[in-house]
Structure formats: C-alpha cells, structure tokens
C-alpha cells in the first residue's frame, strides 16, 4: 500500500512529511535556475529510502504498428513507473491534456518541467485541433508524446493520482479501452467501471473541462453539491446516512447518479500544492475553490486568517500586514504550546468556509463547504512567539439527532505523525463527557479515520480494563458513561479483539491478564486531551446560566 512520502522540516518534527519548508518568515523566495521537477517520493514498504538517489526512468517500451505513437485514450490501462523509478503500478488514464511546448526543450517524450503555468498546459485535445490540426488528418499526426496523462493507480487511494508523461508508461502492457458501443470483456470490465456502475462514457477533454468548470462558482454551492450535502446529512468527510433528501420512491438511483456525477467532477486534482505559513504542501484531492483560484497551480494561504491568494507577492505583503495571530473564537484549551479555539460557524462564517475549502484538498468525500452555520468548529494550534499556527481541526453539529460528536476531522499533512489525531479524537470525547451523553463520529468513517478511531477505542478500553481488579460487575452502559464512547462502538471494538464470549446463556466480556500485560508492554504514550486543561462549558448550561 502506497502512502505519500513525508520529510522532516523543523527540528523536533517526528517522521517524514509530504511538505517542504517554503521560506523563513515572509521573505519572498529568489528566482532559481530551472531544475528537475520536485517530486515527493512515495514510500513503499519494500522501496528504497526516499533519500536514496532514484534511478533514471528509461523511455517507455514500444509496440508494433501505430500503437506506440497513437495518443492514449481515456479508460486505457497500462503499467506506469512510479516516482521512485523502481516500482511499476497498474494505472488507468482518467484525463489527458497537451504537453507544454518549451522553446529549446528536449524531445517530446522527456519529463515536462514542473515550473509551468496551468494556463500554458491546460490546452486540451480539442483545443489543439482548433489551433492548427485539421479534422481529417491533423489528429492522426499527433503522437502519444504530445500529451500529459492524468492516471489513477488501480487499488490505491486517489490522493496519489498524478499527471505523467508518456515516458513513464510501459506501453508493452497497454490495454486499450473498448470503443463506445463495443461490449466489454467480462475479465476486464471491472477495471473500466471506476465507480460508475460499470459504465464509462468516453468524452472529449474539452467537454469534461467545461462541465467541471461550470460547477466552480464562488457565490454558492452548485445544485449537485446541495443534494450531496443533503445526502450526507452533515458536514462530513465521507457520505453518511441519507436523511435530508425529500421523499419519493427513486432515492437510491438518484443518490447513485449524484455520486457518479460527484466522482466525475472531482476526479482530477485541480490544485497541485499550497503554501501555508512556512510549508509547501502537496494537495491530495480536488477542492471547489472559486474561479480563478480553482485553476491555480499553487495557492498561498495565510495560516492565521486562512485567506487564499494566487500571487506570492500578495501573500508576502498580506503576511506582513495581517492583524490576526490566532484563529477567531474562544480559547477553550491550553496545555503548554498546544491551544484549541472554538468557533461558531454562524459567527465566523468566512473563516469556517475557507477552512472547509482548505480541508477538502486533503479529504476525498467532504461535501459541505459553504453551509457552515449549523456547526461548531474546533481549531487545534501550536503557539509560539509568532502566533498560533493551525495544526488541524474537527467540527460537530450543534444539534445531532444521531448523537454524533464529530462530523469532520483533519490533521494537516505537515503535522501528521505527531500524535494530533488521537488528541483531536480524545478532545471530542471529553466534550461529550462534559455534556453527559456518549457520542460517536459520523458514519461511515474514511479509511484513515477508521484506523485512528479503532486504535483509540482499543487504547481506552484496554487501559480501563487494566485498572480493574476483576471483581467489579461493570456493564457495557457503565463503560459508555465512563469513556463517552457509544455502546455500539464499544461492542464492535471488543468483537474485533475477540473479547466477546457467550457464557451461561449471555454474552460477557472475556479479558485475560496475559492480553492486558502484553498490551501494556507494547502501549505507546499517546498525546491525549487533559481534562484539567479544558475550560469548556456545554452550550446547554451556558443558556441556562444566561436565563
């Protein structure tokens, strides 16, 4: 399983991060001579270290006839050399665009320069035809090396999708997509479904781009986003139970169509990277920033007010003049250099909207960006002499019929592997305990969220069991009240640990001392919320106090 490579940037940072230091303070970086494209190495369990010198990628193998020169089509599958130059992964072509034409550049098959403007390379196949290729024979004269291809690596997360030149393809393994109207091979039809109910409509790149651009509006969410947000029933990082769409007997088919359309709109990453504070971070997913920011290769974001800009000079000027040094809202937690601020989406609408747009760059299925009024936002920061630097956040509904205590959670890539994920989860449960009612995150959880929550639940339960003498008669409900975790989450965790047994006609929790001892030896020191440092009062009690 691949995950984005991360590099250490500051003294004391733990692990590697998919970011690099952009500059000290607010100094504008000096122009540099053209260099090889900067790429963040993907770490594979059997791949060499990211610090090792990557071997040179050899040109793609050729095939007989015109297959080696004909441009690849959307839906084609082929082995692609991964960024480290040693691993080959099966990939599907999702989109294509004309390669940049650089005066004095090497052959067309060479790796394109990373220092390019999106407006220079966003020309699609149809644009190229309109500019000089005839409809008869002009297209036939264009070769595969004249294009860049956006590929999705099969059976891997979309966060590693990328634009690649033809030199990265192993054309000897190329499998052409069937022409429109041609029956699919049963053995390969699954590769072309891509979450679209087994159907893929091959369309021109210009049609795809126009449809995608038509939904990027700054004033409000599109009709599709409105319905998806209603289907998600909250501000979530994955689609949850559909409870807000109106009646009718065609709900499931409508939802499937909306999901397919959402996948079509967001399938291509629109922003390559962001610069936030002193870090340059590679984006993972599509985010509906308003035009013209949505087409910027790099966005510059103030880490204090979250204002986003395209021009680095404006960014430097703004950082020097920005009056904010902390997020808006009330500080509810302070432990050393760690601070948490609570924001009401209704009172701080612009900041929370910018936060949602920023978070979408790193969350695949987040569907709500502008309707932030029904939510509270909790922003986690690291405080130093310069100010409070945003680390991550989580949000929760003000009123949740399902008793959800968390809607969306994110730790920004430059601060991952530092223990903040567990801290955010523990903080959400500490708020639930203060309110006197157990809570649960919105379901279904994302892949990373499921891992984090299962690890946290296991830690809390085994730690509590290790403190018991074995003579207490504790019920699942008692554990739920003590930990703030809902009973269904406790039961699912115990079942995964094989600790639910049937004894004398009833189900009991069966824990051996050996299991607890083994866990104590392997247990890591987690960064969790300290209830003594939390100065938060439930909103229901605030209203009673005000009355």
KAFENMO-V962421 format. One record per pair of residues at least 6 apart in sequence whose C-alpha atoms are under 8 Angstrom apart, sorted by the first residue. I is the first residue (numbers start at 1). J is the second residue. Records with the same first field share a line. If there is no record, write none. Layout:
# KAFENMO-V962421
I=J + J
This chain:
# KAFENMO-V962421
1=44 + 45 + 156
2=42 + 43 + 44 + 156
3=42 + 43 + 44 + 160
4=18 + 40 + 41 + 42 + 43 + 160
5=16 + 17 + 18 + 40 + 41 + 42 + 43 + 50
6=15 + 16 + 17 + 18 + 19 + 40 + 41
7=15 + 16 + 17 + 18 + 19 + 20
8=14 + 15 + 16 + 17 + 20
9=17 + 19 + 20 + 21
13=418
14=417 + 418
15=417 + 418
17=413 + 414 + 415 + 416
18=40 + 281 + 282 + 413 + 414
19=40 + 279 + 280 + 281 + 282 + 413 + 414
20=279 + 280 + 281
21=278 + 279 + 280
22=29 + 275 + 277 + 278 + 279 + 280
23=29 + 278 + 279
24=278
25=277 + 278
26=316 + 319 + 320
27=316
28=312 + 313 + 316
34=115
36=113 + 114
37=113 + 114 + 115
38=114
39=83
41=50 + 83 + 84
42=50 + 83 + 84
43=49 + 50
47=84 + 86 + 87
54=84 + 85 + 86
55=84 + 85 + 86
56=85
57=81 + 85 + 167 + 168
58=167 + 168
59=109 + 167 + 168
60=166 + 167 + 168 + 169 + 170 + 171
61=169 + 170 + 171 + 172
62=68 + 170 + 171 + 172
63=171 + 172
68=144 + 171
69=143 + 144 + 145
70=140 + 142 + 143 + 144
71=142 + 143 + 144 + 145 + 146 + 147
72=93 + 144 + 176
73=93 + 96 + 176 + 177
74=92 + 93 + 94 + 95 + 96 + 177 + 202
75=92 + 93 + 94 + 176 + 177 + 192 + 200 + 202
76=92 + 93 + 174 + 175 + 176 + 177
77=90 + 91 + 92 + 93 + 174 + 175 + 176 + 177
78=90 + 91 + 92 + 169 + 170 + 171 + 173 + 174 + 175
79=88 + 89 + 90 + 91 + 169 + 170 + 171 + 173 + 174
80=88 + 89 + 90 + 91 + 168 + 169 + 170
81=87 + 88 + 89 + 168 + 169 + 170
82=88 + 89 + 168
89=153 + 154
90=153 + 154
91=151 + 152 + 153 + 154
92=151 + 152 + 153 + 154
93=149 + 150 + 151 + 152
94=149 + 150 + 151 + 152 + 267 + 268
95=149 + 150 + 151 + 205 + 268
96=124 + 125 + 147 + 148 + 149 + 150 + 205
97=121 + 122 + 123 + 124 + 125 + 147 + 148 + 149 + 205
98=121 + 122 + 123 + 124 + 125 + 128 + 146 + 147 + 148
99=112 + 121 + 145 + 146 + 147 + 148 + 165
100=112 + 116 + 120 + 121
108=145 + 146
109=145 + 146 + 165 + 166 + 167
110=165 + 167
111=165 + 167
112=165
117=297
118=295 + 296 + 297
124=205 + 206
125=204 + 205 + 206
126=204 + 205 + 206
127=206
129=135 + 138 + 139
132=138
133=139
144=166
145=165 + 166 + 167
147=165 + 166
148=163 + 164 + 165 + 166
149=163 + 164 + 165 + 166
150=161 + 162 + 163 + 164 + 268
151=161 + 162 + 163 + 164
152=158 + 160 + 161 + 162
153=160 + 161
158=284 + 285 + 364
159=283 + 284 + 285 + 362 + 364
160=284
161=269
162=269
177=192
178=184
180=201 + 202
189=198
190=198
192=198 + 199 + 200
193=199 + 200
194=200
195=260 + 263
196=260
211=265
212=265
215=222
216=222 + 288 + 289 + 290 + 291 + 294
217=288 + 289 + 290 + 291
218=289 + 290 + 291
220=370
221=369 + 370
224=258 + 262
225=367 + 368
227=245 + 258
228=258 + 259 + 367
229=235 + 367 + 368
230=242 + 243 + 244 + 245
231=239 + 240 + 241 + 242 + 243 + 244 + 245 + 255
232=238 + 239 + 240 + 241 + 242 + 243 + 244 + 367
233=240 + 241 + 242 + 243 + 244
234=240 + 368 + 397 + 407
235=366 + 367 + 368 + 372 + 375 + 395 + 396 + 397 + 407 + 408
236=365 + 366 + 367 + 368 + 407 + 408 + 442
237=363 + 364 + 365 + 366 + 367 + 407 + 408 + 409 + 445 + 446
238=364 + 365 + 366 + 367 + 443 + 444 + 445 + 446
239=365 + 366 + 367 + 443 + 444
240=442 + 443 + 444
241=443
266=285 + 286 + 287
267=286
268=285 + 286
269=283 + 284 + 285 + 286 + 287
270=285 + 286 + 287 + 294 + 295 + 296 + 297
271=283 + 286 + 287 + 294 + 295 + 296 + 297 + 298 + 299
272=282 + 283 + 297 + 298
273=280 + 281 + 282 + 283 + 297 + 298 + 299
274=280 + 281 + 282 + 283 + 298 + 299 + 300 + 301
275=281 + 298 + 299 + 300 + 301
276=300 + 301 + 302 + 303
277=301 + 302 + 303
279=414
281=413 + 414
283=361 + 362
284=361 + 362 + 363
285=360 + 361 + 362 + 363 + 364
286=360 + 361 + 364
287=294 + 357 + 358 + 360 + 361
288=294 + 357
289=357
293=299 + 309 + 310
296=310
298=310
299=308 + 309 + 310 + 311
300=308 + 309 + 310 + 311 + 312 + 315
301=307 + 308 + 309 + 315
302=308 + 315 + 318 + 319
303=389 + 390
304=324 + 325 + 326 + 327 + 388 + 389 + 390
305=324 + 326 + 327 + 351
306=351 + 354 + 355
307=354
309=315
325=386 + 387 + 388
326=387 + 388 + 389
327=341 + 379 + 388
328=341 + 343 + 348
329=341 + 342 + 343 + 344 + 348
330=341 + 342 + 343
331=339 + 340 + 341 + 342
332=339 + 340 + 341 + 342 + 534 + 535 + 536
333=339 + 340 + 341 + 533 + 534 + 535 + 536
334=340 + 533 + 534
335=530 + 533
337=382 + 383 + 384
338=380 + 381 + 382 + 383
339=380 + 381 + 382 + 383 + 388
340=378 + 379 + 380 + 381
341=378 + 379 + 380
342=376 + 377 + 378 + 379
343=376 + 377 + 378 + 379
344=373 + 375 + 376 + 377
345=352 + 372 + 373 + 374 + 375 + 376 + 377
346=372 + 373 + 374 + 375
347=373
349=372 + 373
352=372 + 377
353=369 + 370 + 371 + 372
356=368 + 369 + 370
357=369
359=410
360=366
362=410 + 412
363=410
374=397 + 398 + 399
375=395 + 396 + 397 + 398
376=395 + 396 + 397 + 398
377=393 + 394 + 395 + 396
378=393 + 394 + 395
379=390 + 391 + 392 + 393 + 394
380=390 + 391 + 392 + 393 + 424
381=388 + 389 + 390 + 391 + 392
382=388 + 389 + 390 + 391
383=389
391=411 + 412 + 415 + 420
392=409 + 410 + 411 + 412 + 420
393=409 + 410 + 411 + 424
394=406 + 407 + 408 + 409 + 410 + 424
395=406 + 407 + 408 + 409
396=404 + 405 + 406 + 407 + 408
397=404 + 405 + 406 + 407
403=438 + 439 + 440
404=439 + 440 + 441 + 442
405=428 + 429 + 432 + 439 + 440 + 441 + 442
406=428 + 440 + 441 + 442
407=441 + 442
408=442
409=424
410=421
411=420 + 421
419=526 + 527
420=527
421=452
422=452 + 456 + 526 + 527 + 528
423=526 + 527 + 528 + 529
424=528 + 529
425=453 + 456
426=528 + 529
427=528 + 529
429=438 + 439 + 483 + 484 + 485
430=484 + 529 + 531
431=536 + 538
432=438 + 439 + 484
433=481 + 482 + 483 + 484
434=537 + 538
435=538
436=481
437=481 + 484
438=480 + 481 + 483 + 484 + 485 + 486
439=484 + 485 + 486
440=485 + 486 + 489
454=493
457=485 + 489 + 490 + 493
458=493
460=483
462=516 + 519
465=516
466=516
476=487 + 490
477=487
479=485
480=486 + 487 + 490
491=500
494=500 + 509
499=509 + 510 + 511
500=507 + 508 + 509 + 510
501=507 + 508 + 509 + 510
502=508
